[in-house]
Amino acid sequence: MSKSPYDTTKITPSLYGNRSPVEGKVVAILHVSFKDRGLKLIDTKSRAVLRHEIHEIMITDEKKAAPGGGADRVAAVAFFEITRGGLIVTGDAVTAAGHKIGDLVGYDENHMPNHLGIILYAPTLDEPTLAVGDKIAFRRPN
């Protein structure tokens, strides 16, 4: 019996080489948080995102949130449109208007095919200061 293609012993950070940043712009701001959201993060560490897709950014302050796991303490932050597609990978630093808002920890497909939930770790669930039109960027960590 073969292992899952998302076996973490096979999919390590070294698998992903140099790649261009993924960029987008905020199209809607959200103001809601949950203490018991029950997000189930999919197993994969990466997702290809296409230009013009719209996805949701959510943050969690749960340090253990990771692919294949889950998150209960979650805040929905914003919807954004991809302006420069590419590959996003767990561990990517995510900025909005040039300020770091979190690190990518996983994906929730609960609302697919409408949109992907992109989950970031941040030390607090406090809403980052965002405005419609702000530039969002996903960059591999240094």
HELIX and SHEET records of a PDB file:
HELIX    1   1 PRO A   13  LEU A   15  5                                   3    
SHEET    1   A 8 VAL A  22  PHE A  34  0                                        
SHEET    2   A 8 VAL A  74  ARG A  84 -1                                        
SHEET    3   A 8 ILE A  54  THR A  60 -1                                        
SHEET    4   A 8 GLY A 117  TYR A 121  1                                        
SHEET    5   A 8 HIS A  99  ASP A 108 -1                                        
SHEET    6   A 8 ALA A  93  ALA A  96 -1                                        
SHEET    7   A 8 LYS A 135  ARG A 139 -1                                        
SHEET    8   A 8 VAL A  22  PHE A  34 -1                                        
SHEET    1   B 2 LEU A  39  LYS A  40  0                                        
SHEET    2   B 2 GLY A  70  ALA A  71 -1                                        
SHEET    1   C 2 SER A  46  VAL A  49  0                                        
SHEET    2   C 2 GLY A  86  VAL A  89 -1                                        
END                                                                             
